[in-house]
Amino acid sequence: MPATMDDNIAQIRAFNRFHTRLVGVLNEGLLASEFPLIQVRVLYELAHSTDLAAADLVERLGVDPGYLSRMLSALDSRGLISKVPDRHNGKRIVLSLTPQGRTVFDGLNAASAKEVGDLIAPLSDEERRQLVGSMRNIRRLLGDVTETATWRLRAPRPGDMGWIVHRHGVIYAKEYQLDWTFEALVARIVSDFVTNLDPQSERCWIAEMDGEVAGSVFVVRKDATTARLRLLYVEAAARGLGVGRALIDEVISFSRERGYKRLELWTNSVLASAIRIYQSAGFELIEEAPHHSFGQDLVGQTWVLEL
């Protein structure tokens, strides 16, 4: 059953408790030092920015101005930060690290990197990709506008084919109300591709975003001069980033390199977003016909690109 709001809240709070214990936020000093978290964050911001005033730190860190003022005074008394008037505005005090402050920060930064390195060392490369991807996704979903999505195209790996079948079934049911028989069609196409693959004339590309599969496309041989583009899909979170067009461009480039003269695809008219991408890539509609499939009345379309 879908999780309720109370379930979601409980899980997020449980994760927060786990994370604060994991990174030692509740310790009196962070990273086995005498510095509390807020002071370490101040040192970090000053080490990575210039022309910062106390008001800027309040906004960046989301802390009470009085509390921050006390933390800055403590760092100042230890000779770790300097305060000088802004040369353009004498009422504004610019903060920066002193040489001693830089030395202290470099030590804390190295300790933090080692701590994280030790934490993720037991994980495999795949597990680390999943971990980092999930963390980036959390930041985006909760409004971190500084965290942008990163994606790449790669060759398939074990597990990808089954995932493609699964995601087609889920996405097409949700977005186009196709029933579970559509998943059987996708499974047959994928099975035929894997079983009869000719690497010289056929290929599959996987779009990966932050360690997770974000889309895919196949090109298969129809005959000596014609290839077929099949099973293009892009996850909702990856749309608008150019992933779909990049997948199609790979198919077109590969088809031309292999000497195909024509590229075909079959789709349904309800897939408006995909069709716009096909049109922008130069495909032309040559045939359409109504049919009843996958529990819906649909209009099938054949599109062609002359290479």
C-alpha positions as CSV (number, residue, x, y, z in Angstrom):
1,M,0.0,0.0,0.0
2,P,1.2,3.6,-0.6
3,A,2.9,5.2,2.3
4,T,0.9,7.7,4.3
5,M,2.1,11.2,5.2
6,D,2.7,10.0,8.7
7,D,4.8,7.1,7.4
8,N,6.8,9.4,5.2
9,I,7.5,11.8,8.2
10,A,8.5,8.9,10.4
11,Q,11.0,7.6,7.8
12,I,12.5,11.0,7.2
13,R,12.9,11.6,10.9
14,A,14.5,8.2,11.3
15,F,16.9,9.0,8.5
16,N,17.8,12.3,10.2
17,R,18.6,10.5,13.5
18,F,20.7,8.0,11.7
19,H,22.6,10.7,9.7
20,T,23.3,12.9,12.7
21,R,24.7,9.9,14.6
22,L,26.7,8.7,11.5
23,V,28.5,12.0,11.0
24,G,28.8,12.9,14.7
25,V,26.8,16.1,14.6
26,L,25.7,15.6,18.2
27,N,29.3,15.4,19.4
28,E,30.6,18.5,21.3
29,G,33.4,18.8,18.7
30,L,33.1,17.8,15.0
31,L,35.7,15.5,13.5
32,A,37.3,14.8,16.9
33,S,38.1,18.5,17.2
34,E,37.2,21.2,19.7
35,F,35.1,23.0,17.0
36,P,31.3,22.6,17.0
37,L,29.5,22.1,13.6
38,I,28.5,25.7,13.2
39,Q,32.1,26.9,13.5
40,V,33.4,24.3,11.1
41,R,30.7,25.4,8.6
42,V,31.8,29.1,9.0
43,L,35.4,28.1,8.3
44,Y,34.2,26.2,5.2
45,E,32.2,29.1,3.8
46,L,35.1,31.5,4.4
47,A,37.5,29.1,2.8
48,H,35.4,28.8,-0.4
49,S,34.1,32.3,-0.8
50,T,35.3,35.9,-0.8
51,D,33.7,39.2,0.3
52,L,31.4,37.6,2.9
53,A,29.8,39.5,5.8
54,A,28.0,38.1,8.8
55,A,24.6,38.8,7.1
56,D,25.7,36.6,4.2
57,L,26.5,33.8,6.5
58,V,23.2,34.1,8.3
59,E,21.4,33.7,4.9
60,R,23.6,30.8,3.7
61,L,23.5,28.8,6.9
62,G,20.0,29.7,8.1
63,V,21.1,30.4,11.7
64,D,20.1,33.0,14.2
65,P,22.1,36.3,13.9
66,G,22.9,36.4,17.6
67,Y,24.0,32.8,17.7
68,L,26.3,33.3,14.7
69,S,27.7,36.5,16.2
70,R,28.8,34.5,19.3
71,M,30.4,31.8,17.1
72,L,32.3,34.5,15.0
73,S,33.5,36.1,18.2
74,A,34.9,32.7,19.4
75,L,36.7,32.2,16.1
76,D,38.0,35.8,16.2
77,S,39.4,35.4,19.7
78,R,41.4,32.4,18.6
79,G,42.9,34.3,15.7
80,L,41.2,32.2,13.0
81,I,39.2,34.9,11.2
82,S,39.8,38.6,10.4
83,K,37.3,41.4,10.2
84,V,37.9,44.4,8.0
85,P,35.6,47.2,6.7
86,D,34.4,46.8,3.1
87,R,36.4,49.3,1.0
88,H,33.2,50.2,-0.8
89,N,31.0,50.4,2.3
90,G,32.6,51.2,5.6
91,K,29.6,50.0,7.6
92,R,29.9,46.5,6.1
93,I,32.5,44.2,7.8
94,V,34.1,41.6,5.5
95,L,35.2,38.3,7.0
96,S,38.1,36.1,5.9
97,L,40.4,33.4,7.2
98,T,43.7,34.3,8.7
99,P,46.7,32.2,7.8
100,Q,46.2,30.3,11.1
101,G,42.5,29.9,10.2
102,R,43.4,28.5,6.8
103,T,45.7,26.0,8.5
104,V,43.0,24.9,10.9
105,F,40.5,24.6,8.1
106,D,42.8,22.5,5.9
107,G,43.3,20.1,8.8
108,L,39.6,19.8,9.4
109,N,38.9,19.4,5.7
110,A,41.4,16.6,5.4
111,A,39.9,14.9,8.4
112,S,36.4,15.1,6.9
113,A,37.6,13.7,3.6
114,K,39.3,10.8,5.3
115,E,36.2,10.1,7.5
116,V,33.9,10.0,4.4
117,G,36.5,7.9,2.5
118,D,36.7,5.4,5.3
119,L,32.9,5.3,5.4
120,I,32.3,4.4,1.8
121,A,35.5,2.3,1.2
122,P,33.6,-1.0,1.9
123,L,31.1,-0.2,-0.8
124,S,31.4,-1.3,-4.4
125,D,31.7,1.2,-7.3
126,E,28.0,0.5,-8.1
127,E,26.9,1.1,-4.5
128,R,28.9,4.3,-4.3
129,R,27.2,5.5,-7.5
130,Q,23.8,4.7,-6.0
131,L,24.6,6.4,-2.8
132,V,25.8,9.6,-4.4
133,G,23.0,9.6,-6.9
134,S,20.4,9.3,-4.1
135,M,22.0,12.1,-2.1
136,R,21.9,14.4,-5.1
137,N,18.3,13.5,-5.8
138,I,17.4,14.2,-2.2
139,R,19.0,17.7,-2.5
140,R,17.1,18.5,-5.7
141,L,13.8,17.2,-4.4
142,L,14.1,19.3,-1.2
143,G,14.9,22.5,-3.1
144,D,18.7,22.7,-3.4
145,V,18.8,24.8,-6.6
146,T,22.6,24.6,-6.6
147,E,22.5,20.8,-7.2
148,T,22.0,20.2,-10.9
149,A,21.4,16.8,-12.5
150,T,24.3,15.1,-14.2
151,W,23.8,12.3,-16.8
152,R,25.7,10.3,-19.3
153,L,25.2,7.6,-21.9
154,R,26.7,4.2,-21.5
155,A,26.5,0.6,-22.7
156,P,24.2,-1.8,-21.0
157,R,25.2,-3.7,-17.8
158,P,23.7,-6.8,-16.2
159,G,20.3,-5.9,-14.8
160,D,19.6,-3.1,-17.3
161,M,17.4,-5.2,-19.6
162,G,15.0,-6.3,-16.9
163,W,14.9,-2.7,-15.5
164,I,13.9,-1.4,-19.0
165,V,11.0,-3.8,-19.2
166,H,9.9,-3.0,-15.7
167,R,10.0,0.8,-16.2
168,H,8.2,0.7,-19.5
169,G,5.4,-1.2,-17.8
170,V,5.2,1.2,-14.9
171,I,5.6,4.5,-16.9
172,Y,3.2,3.6,-19.7
173,A,0.5,2.4,-17.3
174,K,0.8,5.6,-15.3
175,E,1.1,8.1,-18.1
176,Y,-1.0,6.4,-20.9
177,Q,-3.1,3.9,-19.0
178,L,-1.7,0.9,-21.0
179,D,-2.4,-2.4,-19.3
180,W,0.1,-5.1,-18.4
181,T,0.1,-6.7,-21.9
182,F,2.2,-3.8,-23.0
183,E,5.0,-5.0,-20.7
184,A,4.9,-8.4,-22.6
185,L,5.5,-6.6,-25.9
186,V,8.5,-4.8,-24.4
187,A,9.8,-8.0,-22.9
188,R,9.7,-9.7,-26.4
189,I,11.5,-6.9,-28.0
190,V,14.3,-6.9,-25.4
191,S,14.6,-10.6,-25.4
192,D,14.9,-10.7,-29.2
193,F,17.5,-8.0,-29.1
194,V,19.7,-9.8,-26.5
195,T,19.2,-13.2,-28.1
196,N,19.9,-12.2,-31.7
197,L,22.3,-9.3,-31.1
198,D,24.6,-8.4,-34.0
199,P,27.0,-5.9,-32.4
200,Q,28.1,-4.6,-35.8
201,S,24.7,-3.4,-36.8
202,E,22.7,-3.1,-33.5
203,R,23.2,-1.3,-30.3
204,C,21.5,-0.2,-27.0
205,W,22.3,2.9,-25.0
206,I,21.5,3.5,-21.4
207,A,21.1,7.0,-20.0
208,E,22.4,7.1,-16.4
209,M,21.6,10.1,-14.1
210,D,23.3,10.2,-10.7
211,G,24.0,6.5,-10.8
212,E,20.5,5.5,-11.7
213,V,19.0,4.4,-15.1
214,A,17.2,7.4,-16.5
215,G,16.3,6.1,-20.0
216,S,17.3,3.9,-22.9
217,V,17.0,3.4,-26.6
218,F,17.7,0.5,-29.1
219,V,18.6,0.4,-32.7
220,V,18.0,-3.0,-34.5
221,R,18.6,-4.2,-38.0
222,K,15.5,-4.6,-40.3
223,D,17.5,-5.3,-43.5
224,A,20.7,-4.3,-45.2
225,T,19.6,-0.7,-45.7
226,T,17.1,-0.1,-42.9
227,A,17.4,0.1,-39.2
228,R,14.7,0.4,-36.5
229,L,14.7,2.7,-33.5
230,R,13.0,1.0,-30.6
231,L,12.0,1.4,-27.0
232,L,13.0,5.0,-26.4
233,Y,12.0,6.1,-22.9
234,V,13.2,8.7,-20.5
235,E,12.4,8.9,-16.8
236,A,10.3,11.8,-15.7
237,A,13.1,13.2,-13.5
238,A,15.4,13.3,-16.5
239,R,13.1,15.0,-19.0
240,G,13.9,18.5,-20.2
241,L,17.6,17.9,-19.8
242,G,18.2,16.8,-23.4
243,V,18.5,13.1,-22.6
244,G,15.9,12.0,-25.1
245,R,17.4,13.9,-28.0
246,A,20.9,12.7,-27.1
247,L,19.7,9.1,-27.2
248,I,18.1,9.6,-30.6
249,D,21.2,11.4,-31.9
250,E,23.3,8.3,-30.9
251,V,21.0,6.1,-32.9
252,I,21.2,8.3,-35.9
253,S,24.9,8.6,-35.8
254,F,25.4,4.9,-35.3
255,S,23.0,4.1,-38.2
256,R,24.9,6.3,-40.5
257,E,28.2,4.9,-39.5
258,R,27.0,1.4,-40.2
259,G,25.8,2.3,-43.7
260,Y,22.1,2.3,-43.2
261,K,20.1,4.5,-45.6
262,R,16.9,4.6,-43.7
263,L,15.8,4.7,-40.0
264,E,12.2,3.7,-39.0
265,L,10.2,3.7,-35.8
266,W,6.7,2.8,-34.8
267,T,4.9,4.6,-32.0
268,N,1.5,5.8,-30.9
269,S,0.1,9.3,-31.3
270,V,-0.4,9.7,-27.5
271,L,3.3,9.9,-27.0
272,A,3.4,13.5,-27.9
273,S,6.7,14.4,-26.1
274,A,8.6,11.7,-27.9
275,I,7.0,12.6,-31.2
276,R,8.2,16.2,-30.9
277,I,11.8,14.9,-30.4
278,Y,11.4,12.6,-33.5
279,Q,10.2,15.6,-35.6
280,S,13.0,17.8,-34.4
281,A,15.5,15.1,-35.4
282,G,14.1,15.1,-38.9
283,F,11.7,12.1,-38.8
284,E,8.6,12.3,-41.1
285,L,5.3,10.6,-40.5
286,I,4.5,8.2,-43.4
287,E,1.6,6.1,-42.1
288,E,-0.9,5.9,-39.2
289,A,-3.8,3.6,-38.4
290,P,-6.1,3.1,-35.4
291,H,-5.8,-0.1,-33.4
292,H,-7.0,-1.4,-30.0
293,S,-4.1,-2.7,-28.0
294,F,-2.9,-2.8,-24.4
295,G,-6.5,-2.0,-23.2
296,Q,-6.7,1.2,-25.1
297,D,-7.9,2.6,-28.4
298,L,-4.7,4.0,-30.0
299,V,-3.4,5.4,-33.3
300,G,-0.2,3.7,-34.4
301,Q,2.3,5.7,-36.4
302,T,5.3,4.9,-38.5
303,W,8.0,7.6,-38.8
304,V,11.0,7.5,-41.2
305,L,14.3,9.3,-41.4
306,E,16.2,9.1,-44.7
307,L,19.9,9.0,-43.8
